[in-house]
Amino acid sequence: MPALHSPSSNAIAMATTQNPIAKALCNAQYTLQQLWVDVMQVKSLRDKLSVLLDKSSTDDRLIATLQNELQNLQRAGKTAKQDADIDTMLQQMESLKRKYAEQVEQVARQEQVIAAMQAMPPRQTDSR
């Protein structure tokens, strides 16, 4: 059997057909190469899965943060609406106070008019 320093595929084919041990070694080497390729593919898939899990975790934190911010904005909106409602109620109360004061003055004037009219002597009418 010739020495094989850098064997060509023909030399390997000839050696494997003539020597069952060489054939077994070639098969083992091929199997190891396939296993190495499979291991590298698994490693690549595991790395990709790790990236996806990291992204998922980051997305979960982002969603939680956005939900908290939305709740804070909704609370702030409710507070602003309540403040606006309070301002509106205060304005309405001031308006009602003014109307009440005007009506009290009007009632006082009407009482004066009524009192003045009652103090007047009755009119005499012509009876013909």
C-alpha positions in Angstrom: 0.0 0.0 0.0 1.5 3.4 -1.0 2.1 6.1 1.6 -0.7 8.6 1.6 0.5 12.1 2.6 -2.3 14.1 0.8 -4.6 11.5 -0.6 -6.8 12.1 -3.5 -10.3 10.7 -3.6 -9.1 8.0 -6.0 -6.4 6.9 -3.6 -8.8 6.9 -0.7 -11.3 4.9 -2.7 -8.7 2.4 -3.6 -7.4 2.2 0.0 -10.9 1.7 1.4 -11.8 -1.0 -1.0 -8.6 -2.9 -0.2 -8.4 -2.4 3.5 -11.5 -2.7 5.7 -9.8 -0.8 8.6 -9.1 2.1 6.3 -12.7 1.9 5.1 -13.9 2.0 8.7 -11.6 4.9 9.5 -12.8 6.9 6.5 -16.4 6.2 7.5 -15.6 7.3 11.1 -13.9 10.4 9.8 -16.9 11.2 7.6 -19.3 10.5 10.5 -17.2 12.8 12.8 -17.3 15.5 10.1 -21.1 15.2 9.9 -21.3 15.3 13.7 -19.2 18.4 13.7 -21.4 20.0 11.1 -24.5 19.0 13.1 -22.9 20.3 16.3 -22.1 23.6 14.7 -25.7 23.8 13.3 -27.0 23.1 16.8 -24.7 25.7 18.3 -25.9 28.2 15.7 -29.6 27.4 16.4 -28.9 27.6 20.2 -27.3 31.1 19.7 -30.3 32.2 17.6 -32.6 30.9 20.2 -30.7 32.7 22.9 -31.0 36.0 20.9 -34.7 35.4 20.5 -35.1 34.8 24.3 -33.2 37.9 25.0 -35.3 39.9 22.6 -38.4 38.4 24.1 -37.3 39.4 27.6 -36.5 42.9 26.3 -39.9 43.1 24.6 -41.6 42.0 27.8 -39.8 44.7 29.8 -40.7 47.3 27.1 -44.3 46.3 27.1 -44.5 46.5 30.9 -42.9 49.9 30.8 -45.3 51.2 28.1 -48.3 49.8 30.0 -47.1 51.6 33.2 -46.6 54.8 31.2 -50.1 54.4 29.7 -51.6 53.9 33.2 -49.7 57.0 34.4 -51.0 59.1 31.5 -54.5 57.8 32.1 -54.3 58.7 35.8 -52.9 62.1 34.8 -55.7 62.6 32.4 -58.3 61.7 35.0 -56.6 64.1 37.4 -56.6 66.8 34.8 -60.3 66.1 34.0 -61.1 66.2 37.7 -59.2 69.5 38.0 -61.1 70.8 35.0 -64.4 69.6 36.5 -63.5 71.4 39.8 -62.7 74.6 37.9 -66.0 74.3 36.0 -67.9 73.7 39.2 -66.2 76.7 40.9 -67.1 78.9 37.9 -70.7 77.7 38.1 -70.8 78.4 41.8 -69.5 81.9 41.3 -72.1 82.4 38.6 -74.8 81.1 40.9 -73.6 83.4 43.7 -73.9 86.4 41.4 -77.4 85.4 40.2 -78.4 84.8 43.9 -77.2 88.3 44.8 -79.0 89.8 41.9 -82.2 88.0 42.8 -81.9 89.1 46.5 -81.5 92.8 45.3 -84.4 92.3 42.9 -86.6 90.9 45.7 -85.6 93.8 48.0 -86.5 96.3 45.4 -89.8 94.6 44.7 -90.6 94.6 48.5 -89.9 98.3 48.6 -92.2 98.9 45.6 -94.9 96.7 47.2 -94.5 98.5 50.6 -94.6 101.9 48.8 -97.7 100.9 47.0 -99.4 99.7 50.1 -98.5 103.0 51.9 -100.3 104.9 49.2 -103.9 105.9 49.8 -106.3 104.1 47.6 -107.3 105.9 44.5 -110.7 107.2 44.2 -112.5 106.3 41.1 -115.2 108.4 39.5 -118.6 106.9 40.0 -121.0 108.2 37.5 
